[in-house]
Amino acid sequence: ENEEEELASVSQARADDSEIARYIEAVRTRVTSVFVYPDLEGSLNCTLYVRMIPGGEVVEARVIKSSGNASFDRQAENAVRKAAPLPVPSNPRLFQRMREIKFVFDPEQ
C-alpha cells in the first residue's frame, strides 16, 4: 500500500514538473515578445529570477547571472515587468511551486 502511494506521489510530482516546465516556457515566450533591445551584438542571454503573486503579477524580477551587458540585463528585467501578468497555473498547489522561478532569457531562442 505504501509503495502504491509512493508511486502515485512520484507520478504526481513528474506531472507537476512537466506542467510547470510548460508554464515557464510560456513565461519565457511572453517576456521575449515584449523585449526591446535595438542593437543585439551577437547572442546575449542572462538568467532571470522572478517572484510572483497569484494571478501572475510580478513582485520581483532581477538578473542572477549577467549577460555581461548591463543594458541588455536591464531591458530583460523591464521586459518581465512589462509582460505581467505572466501565465501561471490556476491550481494553487502548482502555483506554490512556481511562485519563484529562474530561467535563461535568450531573445534569439
N, C-alpha and C positions, 0 to 999 in steps of 0.2 A: 504493500500500500504506500509506504514512504517513497519507494522507488518510482511509483506512478506519479506521485505528487512532484517529485524532483524532476522527472521528465517533463511534466506539464509546465513546471516553472522555467526550465531551461528553454522549452519551446516558446513560451510566452516572452521570455527575455530576447530570444532571437527575433521573434516577430516585432517586438518593440524596437529593437536596434534597427531593423530594416525600415520600419515606418519613420523613425527619427532621421535616418540617413536620407530618406526621400524629402522630408521637410527641410533639412539642412541644405540639400541641393536646390530646393525651391527658394530658400532664403538667398543662396549664392546667386541664383538666376535673377531674382528681384533686385538685389544690390547692383549687379552688373548692368542691369537695364537702366539704372538711373545714374551710373557712374559717368562723370565727365572729366576727362583729362586730355587736353589738346595734343601735347607732344609726347606720345609714348615712344621713348627711345628703347628699342629692344623689348624684351619681355620682362615686365616687372610684376612681382607679386609680394604679398605680405600676409601674415597670419593675423586674423582679427578675433578678438574676444567680444562677444555680445551678450548682454544680460537683458532679459525681457520680463514684462509682467503679462499676466493672462490677456489675451487679445492681440499679442504681438507688438505692443508698444515697447520701444527701446528705452531702457533707463541708463544703459552704459554701452559705449562702443569705443574700443581702443585697439591700437596695433600692439600685438605682443611679440611679433617678430617682423622687424622692419624690412622694407624692400631696399633700403639704402638710399631712398629718395624721399626726403621729408614731405615734399609737396604731394607726391603720389600717395603716401601714407595718410596724410590729412584728408585728401579727397576721398580715399576709401572709407575713412571714418564718417565723413559727411554723407557719403552715399548710403551708408547703413541707416543713418538717422532719416534721410530723405525717403528711403524705401519703406519706412514704417507706416502702418503696422505690417509687420512681417508675417508670413504664413506660419501658423503654429497649429498643432493638433488641438481639437476641442476637448479631447479626452484629458481630464485633469492629471491622471497618472502619467500619461505620456508627456504632457506639458511640463510636469515637475522635473522630468529627466532632461528637458530641453530648455529650461529656464536660462541656463548659461551654456552657450555653445562657443566653440572655436572652429574656425575653418580658414583654409588658404583661399585668399581672394586673388584671382588672376583673371582680369577682364578679357584676356585673349582666349581663355578656355571656352 
